[in-house]
Amino acid sequence: MNLTIREALLTFRRAPLLSALSVTTIAFSLFVVGLFGLVAVNLQDALRGVAERVEIVAYLLPGTPIETITLAEKDIEAFPEVQSAVYVSEDSALARARGELVEFRDVLQELERNPLPASIELKLKPRFRDVQHVNEVADRLRGFGFVDDVRFGRDWVEKLDRLRQVAAAVGLVVGAAFAVVAIIIIGTTIRMAVLQRSREIAIMRLVGATDGFIRRPFLLQGAIKGMLGGLVAMGLSYGAYVLINRWLIQAAFFSRAQALAVVGFGALIGLFGSAASVGRHLRRV
Amino acid sequence: MIKFTNVFKAFPKGGLALKDVSFHIAKGEFVFLTGHSGAGKSTVLKLVFAEEPVTSGEVRVSGFNVAELRPKDVPMLRRRLGIVFQDFRLLEDRTAEENVAFALEVTGARRSTIGARVMRVLTQVGLAAKAQAYPRELSGGEQQRVAIARALVNEPTVLLADEPTGNLDERATRGVFQLLRDINASGTAVLMATHDLDLVRQAPYRVIELQEGALVYDSVVDEPRDQAASP
């Protein structure tokens, strides 16, 4: 094991140029993946922000007893889709209207009777904020006898749904394409490193090295290169993010877990790329 | 030690490289393998160290049945052998010492013992003073000595040498050959492929001659010739 690590590290010293080239190639391949990832992350954030506003309002018949409403509120809160259900009484609805609709303050002030109905406002849990679930919840609400009407922005929820589907599809296809390109480029780079040492591999076999012994330093070295490439790619992505933030729009960066995932992805490609290249080489020689 | 019994070797595109070759080399023997280029000398050596599969017949090398060797046992066979080539096959980016140590490291030898063993064989081949030199800093003869040291460091029972003096001038040739004789004198069998007949005549060793893949002369079996192994 000791020797594996030493041999793996020695390569960086013995072939610094090729090693640097591999790391750079891996870094830029992953950088492209990373940039796309940034777009995806930000798009997702934006969509989540919009989805926050998916709200269902159940207007209640006037004169519904407060006990019934309190019970119903508990029931509704227990729906698996529901994140929160808030009762808004006639009075607080009016107070809110006065506060929000400044232009009509005078009109609202002079009312003799409160024209606003009481309501229960629902927010759904994030994963239920789509047309199907919103519809289901709305139907269930209509089932309560004291519910007069249920409102939600149907068109709007539908559009949001479409947008999410398109974003997911594009993300999957483009992301996969970028990942495949990165894998091919990185695989080729690593293959070069293996071929460069084919003479050494032949000599190792001649003096009785086992295939496992020959393979191990390459695997380690591939993983290290992939990881270094991933780190550099993250650095480049962060640079891009800072620039975008300063000059273009307020954007979000990867979470720590996502950044680690990219670096880990690099290490894995390095590892498997090396395994494939060395394996093929060993079978052939 | 090395025993070929009715060995045939066919290459997919090259036809028959060995035809019904049989011989037996005993422990501690020194044997010349002679013949023209393409006669099959290198093929014999490649079969011995399992670089090429045997087409038919039996090849036994220090207890291994080479024809039926599993790929994972090939390294074990090679650790019993020392192999030297015309083109030295040293790693250019390692010193003489590192090249020799390499052969021990790959076999998983203990780190603490490697240094001493490497210096011992380098001393044996007369290169202790140049342990830190890189191959490009050494003459051809010196590079071949490093290769021989690498072949010896695992204490093989047989040393295979494929035209070891083919790239060397006359003086270096004499030096390397003497070294091989010394190694043989200390008990290691040597199988040396060569077409240098002057070298063959110099020493009283057994000669096996190949011609177009067939064994045509073996000095322990056949009548001695006036002019040994004249092709």
Interface residues (C-beta under 8 A of the other chain):
Chain A: N2 L3 R14 R199 E200 A202 I203 M204 R205 L206 V207 G208 A209 T210 D211 F213
Chain B: F49 P71 K72 V74 P75 M76 L77 R78 R79 I83 R89 L90 L91 D93 F102 A103 E105 V106 T107 G108 R111 R150 N154
